[in-house]
Amino acid sequence: MTTIRKRDGRMVGFDITKIENAIAKAFIASGEIDARDVSAVSRAIGLLMMSGMPDGDVVPEVECIQDRVESALMKAGYPKTAKSYILYRSQHQKVRETKQTLLDYKKLVDGYIGAEKDWRVKENSTVTLSVGGLILSNSGAITAN
């Protein structure tokens, strides 16, 4: 396996050190093993996770790899670390979802006063370009989001 598919669909080179680093952080957070053993055990879990990964034309996705890391941690007998890893993934999922819902306010204002007006501005003949109209336009966009 030399390539993986990121969440946004991009194909990037596979780097096992990223997995080993994530596992090491989970071990440190859980305190399940001694700090001086983290590197070696993380490397071993990374290799365990790699066993059975599809070869050839199949390009695994990030989520698949992370699921395999969780499974490898459990099989190797590190449930506290697996839980830390799962919680870390969950927190990052929430951050990604929050970022998706944020609006680009500069784009909203430019859509109201710029050359390429938003369809909501064009279709509302009762509102002229004004601060009140901008507020109305922005509140409509926020509500729609």
N, C-alpha and C positions, 0 to 999 in steps of 0.2 A: 504494500500500500504506500503510494507516494503522494497521493492527492486526496483532499477532503473537500466537502461542500459546506461552505459557511451558511449561516441562517439567511443571509441576503441572496444566496444563490451563487456567490462567487466561488470559484475553484482556487484553492491555495495549496501550497506544499504542506505535507504532513510533517509535524515537528513533535516528536515524542517528549522532548524536554518541557514543552508547555503542559503536557499531561502530568509529567513527573512533578513539576512545580505546583500544580493545582493539588495533587495528592499530598505533597509535602505540607502545603498550607492547611489542608484538612487534618493531617496528623498533628500539626502544631496546635490547631484550634481544639482538637479533641483531647490532647494530652494522653492519648492511648499508648504511645510508646515513648521511650527516652529520646530526647532531642538529637543526640548524636547518632541514633539509628535511622532517623527520618529519611535521609538521602538514599541509603541502601534499600530500605523497605519500599520507598516510593518507586525506585527504579524497578524493583521486583514486581510490584503491583502493575506498573506500566507494561512490563513484559507479559504478565499474566493476562492483562486486558487485550494485548495484541494477539495472543494465541486464539486462533479461530476467527480472526477478522477476515472478511472476504478478500480474495486476491483477484487480480485480473482487471476486468472492465468495470467492476462494481466500485462506485465512489461513495464511501460512507459519509453521512451527514454528521455534524457536530453533536446533535442530540443522541444519535446512535452511539457515538464514541463515549459520551458522558454516561449513558445508560450502562455501557460495558464497564466503565470505571467503577460505578456503584456496585455492580454485580461482582466484579473482581475483589473489591474491598470486603464484601460480605463473605464470599467464598474463602478468602484468606483469613477470616476470623477477626475482622476489625469493624464491628458494628457501630461503635461510637464514631469512628472516623467516617464511615459511610453516611451516618446521620449528619455529621458536620458538612460533608460534601453535598448532600441532598439539600440541606438548608441554604448553603451558599448558592446553589443553582436556583433555588426558589427565589431568593432575594434578588439575584441578577435578572430573573425573568420578570419580576415586578418592576425593576428599574427600566428594562426594555419596554414594557407595556406603558409605563408612565411617559417615557420619551416619545412614544408613538402618538400619544394624545396631546402633547404640547403643540400649540399653534405657533407659526412664524408670524409674529405681530408686524414686523416690517413688511412682509409680503401682504398682510391684510390691509395695511394703510396704503401701500403702493397700489393695491387692487382697487382701492376707493378713489384715490386722486391721480394715479398714474395713467399713462397712455393706454395700457391694456386693462381696462376696467373689468372688475368682477361682474358676472352676469346679474348678480343681485342689485348692483348699482344701476346698470343699464335698464333693467326692467322696472325699477321703481320710479315712476314719473312724478310722484308727489314729493320727493325729497331732492333738494338741490345740494350741491357741494357745500357742506357746512360742518361745523363741529357736531351739531346734533345728528346730522346725517351720517357722519363718521361713527359716532357712538352707536347709532341704530344698526349700521352695517356690521360693525365689530360684534355687537351683541348677537346679531343674527348668525354670524359665522361661528361664534363660540357656542351658541345653543345647538347649532347643527352638528358641531364636533362632539 
